[in-house]
């Protein structure tokens, strides 16, 4: 697949994201908050991780058209806005031939603003309250690292914990790393077992 991410994409990704973050800061308008720009950089990182496409492929209009039809974009409008901003940046910087900032994990934490971001999750908190009652507030999920938590009162999730979990799942090169959850997933039955007739 000519559009698939290559080793070049993975090696240059941290520097591209760091430069993209700086570019957004330089292009900022009074209407755009810093948190919005941070979310754009994180969106591009996650999109690269999940779709397996090269940076150049992600910067093409056809990719935007495909993404516009996806369930992910319908749920999260910021994703399409982030992608448009990245496409404009990629064209202006000159693609792979551009000059990119140096980057390490600390600078990526700053560029992507890797920190907890919460959304309601299914189920109730159920933490014990005085008088034998249980908390009925909704559970939370950290959108950044995927961690499931109790409600905003009884759930604890620090910035450092969020970053530790996030980087346990992702490499700086945008590849998804295997976690304990992957190793604990039940394996599919062997073909011979699956085909064995019932007695």
C-alpha positions in Angstrom: 0.0 0.0 0.0 1.7 3.2 -1.2 -0.3 5.2 1.4 0.8 3.1 4.4 3.0 4.7 7.1 6.7 3.9 6.6 9.7 4.0 8.9 10.4 7.5 7.7 7.0 8.6 9.0 7.5 7.0 12.3 10.9 8.5 12.8 9.9 12.0 11.8 6.5 12.0 13.6 7.7 13.5 17.0 9.5 16.4 15.2 6.5 17.0 12.9 4.1 17.2 15.8 6.3 19.5 17.8 6.6 21.8 14.8 2.9 21.5 14.1 2.2 22.7 17.7 4.5 25.6 17.3 2.9 26.5 13.9 -0.5 26.5 15.4 0.7 28.8 18.2 2.2 31.2 15.6 -1.1 31.2 13.6 -3.3 31.6 16.6 -6.3 33.9 16.6 -8.0 35.5 19.5 -10.9 33.2 19.1 -8.8 30.0 19.4 -7.8 28.8 22.8 -4.5 27.0 23.7 -6.5 24.0 24.8 -8.0 23.8 21.3 -4.6 23.9 19.6 -3.3 21.2 22.0 -6.3 19.0 21.1 -5.5 19.3 17.4 -2.0 18.0 17.9 -3.2 15.1 20.0 -5.9 14.3 17.4 -3.3 14.1 14.6 -1.1 11.8 16.7 -4.0 9.5 17.6 -5.2 9.5 14.0 -1.8 8.5 12.7 -1.6 5.7 15.4 -5.0 4.3 14.5 -5.2 4.6 10.7 -1.7 3.4 9.7 -1.5 6.0 6.9 1.6 8.0 6.0 1.8 11.7 7.0 1.7 12.6 3.3 -1.4 10.5 2.7 -3.2 12.1 5.7 -2.5 15.5 4.2 -4.3 14.7 0.9 -7.9 15.9 0.2 -9.0 12.3 -0.5 -8.1 11.3 3.0 -10.3 14.1 4.4 -13.2 13.0 2.2 -12.8 9.4 3.5 -12.7 10.7 7.1 -15.7 12.9 6.6 -17.8 9.7 6.1 -16.4 7.9 9.2 -18.4 7.4 12.4 -15.3 8.8 14.3 -15.7 12.2 12.7 -19.4 12.3 13.1 -18.9 11.8 16.9 -15.9 14.2 17.1 -16.1 17.3 14.9 -12.7 18.5 16.2 -11.1 15.6 14.4 -11.9 17.1 10.9 -10.9 20.6 12.0 -7.6 19.2 13.3 -7.0 17.3 10.1 -7.7 20.4 8.0 -5.2 22.4 10.1 -2.6 19.6 9.7 -3.1 19.5 5.9 -2.6 23.3 5.6 0.6 23.0 7.8 2.0 20.1 5.8 1.6 22.0 2.5 3.2 25.2 4.0 6.1 23.4 5.5 6.9 21.5 2.3 6.0 17.9 3.4 8.9 15.6 4.3 11.4 18.2 2.9 10.4 20.7 5.6 12.5 21.8 8.5 11.2 20.3 11.8 11.9 21.0 15.4 13.8 18.5 17.6 11.5 16.6 20.0 11.7 14.2 22.9 8.9 12.8 25.1 8.8 15.9 27.4 8.4 18.2 24.4 5.7 15.9 23.0 3.9 16.0 26.4 3.9 19.8 26.1 3.1 19.9 22.3 0.2 17.4 22.6 -0.8 18.6 26.1 -1.1 15.0 27.3 -3.3 15.4 30.4 -6.6 14.0 31.6 -9.7 14.9 29.6 -12.9 13.4 30.9 -16.2 12.2 29.4 -19.1 10.4 31.0 -18.9 6.6 30.8 -21.6 3.9 31.2 -22.6 2.9 34.8 -22.8 4.6 38.1 -19.9 5.3 40.5 -21.3 3.2 43.4 -18.7 4.5 45.9 -19.9 4.0 49.5 -21.4 7.1 51.1 -22.2 7.7 54.8 -25.4 6.1 55.9 -24.9 3.0 53.7 -25.9 4.8 50.4 -24.0 4.4 47.1 -22.9 7.3 44.8 -25.2 7.5 41.8 -23.0 9.9 39.7 -21.9 8.6 36.3 -18.5 6.9 35.9 -15.9 8.8 33.9 -13.5 7.8 31.2 -10.3 9.6 30.4 -10.4 10.4 26.7 -6.6 10.9 26.5 -5.4 7.5 27.9 -8.6 5.4 27.9 -8.6 4.9 31.7 -12.0 4.1 33.3 -12.7 5.9 36.6 -15.4 6.5 39.2 -17.2 9.9 39.2 -15.5 13.3 39.5 -15.7 13.2 43.3 -14.5 9.7 43.9 -12.2 9.0 40.9 -8.5 10.1 41.1 -6.4 10.5 38.0 -3.3 12.7 38.0 -1.6 14.2 35.0 1.5 12.0 35.6 -0.7 8.8 35.8 -2.4 9.8 32.6 0.9 10.3 30.8 2.3 7.1 32.1 -0.7 5.1 30.8 -0.8 7.0 27.5 2.9 6.4 26.8 2.5 2.7 27.9 0.1 2.4 24.9 1.9 4.5 22.4 5.5 5.0 21.2 6.8 8.4 20.2 6.8 7.1 16.7 3.0 6.7 16.7 3.0 2.9 16.9 0.6 1.3 19.3 2.4 -0.7 22.0 1.1 -4.0 23.4 -0.1 -3.7 27.0 -1.0 -6.3 29.6 -4.6 -6.1 28.3 -3.5 -7.4 25.0 -1.6 -10.3 26.5 -4.6 -11.2 28.7 -7.1 -11.4 25.9 -8.3 -14.9 25.3 -6.8 -16.4 22.1 -9.0 -17.7 19.3 -9.4 -21.5 19.3 -7.0 -23.4 17.0 -8.6 -24.4 13.7 -8.6 -28.1 14.7 -10.5 -27.3 17.9 -12.9 -25.0 16.1 -13.7 -27.7 13.5 -14.0 -30.6 16.0 -17.6 -32.0 15.8 -19.7 -32.0 18.9 -20.1 -35.4 20.6 
